[in-house]
Amino acid sequence: MPGLSKDRKRNKTIAFRVSPEEAAQIEARINVSGMPKGQYFIESVLHNKIIVRFGKYESDILGFELQRLRGKIGDMFSGNDNQELIEVLEECKLLLSELCSLLLARNGYEQYENQ
């Protein structure tokens, strides 16, 4: 039912694959936590310590993501799609805020204040 999700507070779906053993481990942790599955994943992803790995592969991924965003911004400045430009700039802001938070936390500084 495609029309139902547009009015939901959380209308985005995130999915990933795990092995049967990982699935069992995740289910056990969810059961022990007492939280609903969705809340458990949100809490786990947004509020747990993240380790930023710097190496050839990880740096390439970050570089490709920044290049992709730069390209989208460049394309939009040549056009007149203000709404798409605003969305990409918001995506850039989120990416850079998260990167700053992770780097500062890695170096022992306080949490980055998103302004």
C-alpha positions in Angstrom: 0.0 0.0 0.0 2.2 2.8 -1.3 0.2 5.8 0.0 0.2 4.8 3.7 3.9 5.5 4.4 3.9 9.2 3.4 2.0 10.3 6.5 4.1 8.3 9.0 6.6 10.1 11.2 9.3 7.5 10.2 8.6 6.8 6.5 12.1 5.5 5.5 13.0 1.8 5.6 16.6 0.6 6.2 17.5 -3.1 5.5 20.7 -5.1 5.6 21.7 -8.8 5.5 23.1 -10.8 8.4 24.0 -14.5 8.8 21.7 -16.8 10.8 24.1 -16.6 13.7 24.1 -12.8 13.7 20.3 -12.7 13.4 20.0 -15.0 16.5 22.5 -12.8 18.4 20.6 -9.6 17.4 17.2 -11.1 18.4 18.6 -12.1 21.7 19.9 -8.6 22.4 16.6 -7.1 21.4 14.7 -9.5 23.7 17.1 -8.7 26.6 16.8 -4.9 26.1 13.0 -5.0 26.4 12.7 -2.4 23.6 10.7 -2.8 20.4 12.9 -3.9 17.5 12.7 -0.5 15.7 13.6 1.4 18.8 16.5 -1.0 19.6 18.0 -0.4 16.1 17.6 3.4 16.3 19.2 3.5 19.8 22.0 1.2 18.7 22.9 3.1 15.6 22.5 6.6 16.8 23.7 6.4 20.4 26.6 3.9 20.5 30.2 4.6 20.1 31.4 4.6 16.5 35.0 3.8 15.6 36.2 5.7 12.5 38.7 3.7 10.5 41.2 5.5 8.4 42.8 3.5 5.7 42.9 3.3 2.0 39.4 1.7 1.6 37.6 3.8 4.2 39.2 7.0 3.0 38.1 6.1 -0.6 34.5 5.6 0.5 34.5 9.0 2.2 36.1 10.6 -0.8 33.6 9.1 -3.2 30.7 10.3 -1.0 32.1 13.8 -0.9 32.7 13.8 -4.7 29.1 12.6 -5.3 27.7 15.4 -3.1 30.0 18.0 -4.8 28.8 16.8 -8.2 25.1 17.0 -7.2 25.6 20.5 -5.9 27.4 21.6 -9.1 24.7 20.2 -11.2 22.0 22.0 -9.2 23.8 25.4 -9.4 23.7 25.2 -13.1 19.9 24.5 -13.0 17.2 26.2 -11.0 15.9 23.4 -8.8 16.0 25.1 -5.4 14.2 22.3 -3.5 16.7 19.6 -4.7 19.6 22.0 -3.8 18.2 22.5 -0.3 17.9 18.7 0.2 21.5 18.0 -1.0 22.8 20.9 1.2 21.0 19.4 4.2 22.5 16.0 3.3 26.0 17.6 3.2 25.4 19.3 6.5 24.4 16.0 8.1 27.4 14.2 6.7 29.8 16.9 7.8 28.3 17.1 11.2 28.6 13.4 11.8 32.1 13.4 10.5 33.1 16.2 12.9 31.4 14.5 15.8 33.2 11.2 15.0 36.6 12.8 14.6 36.3 15.0 17.7 35.2 12.0 19.8 38.0 9.9 18.4 40.4 12.6 19.6 38.8 12.9 23.1 37.0 16.2 22.6 33.4 17.0 23.6 30.6 16.2 21.2 30.3 18.4 18.2 27.6 21.0 18.5 25.5 21.0 15.4 24.8 24.6 14.4 
